Amino acid sequence: MLDKPLTDTEFDRLDEFLMSDEAPSDTMDSVMLDGYLAAVASGPNLVMPDQMLRWIWDTENGEESPEFKNNKEAQDIIGLILRHYQYVNGTLNDRAYEPRLMENEHEVRAVTIIDEWCWATTSA
């Protein structure tokens, strides 16, 4: 179950929380999270979940934490993040990883936006 990719609905749920008032203002969105998790998974050192999560919540200082409504919400959101980490790690090992990127329309064509993903990989 942990290596199963998140569904679009699960990514929507995760993004909704990450961009909510419950999360600190410097919390990553799902695109930045994907880049960060790719960097953590491909790095030479094992990063424990508590260390990884602190930078997801607070990209500037790694000090702030979200205010979950209850334990279930905390378990759900952290579970989605850890499951996505396992999926990213597995696909990197299988050489099948595809980054989660955003697109915008520009002059009648889709333009891939990669800056958030790249920024996250440099901060890991």
Phi, psi and omega in degrees: 000324183292336180264008178280131181295151175291144175281167175301321179296320179291320175297320177298316179297316180295312178299320179303316179290313183300330181262006182277171176290344179288334181265148177302158185295337180262024179285144178291152167267181187292332178289313178296321177302317180299314178297318179298313181295325176296319179293316180297315182293328183266356180287165184283343183247143175288128178250123181288151183306320181295324177288322179294315184295322184300328179276337174292317182287326186220091185293342183275312187233348182065031184244326183279155178229156177287163174252096179287148178293325182197177181296324180297316179298317179300313180297319181296310184291313179295323177299319178295318180297313181293324177294319178294322176301313180299319179295313179300313179301314180297317181288329174296318179293328180271359183060035180239014183291134173234122182296151176271108183239157178258157176231147172235151175278134177216119180049053174065023174216157180279133178241124180285132178258118185242357188298318180295318180298313181295319180300320180294325181289334180277343181265356181284000000 
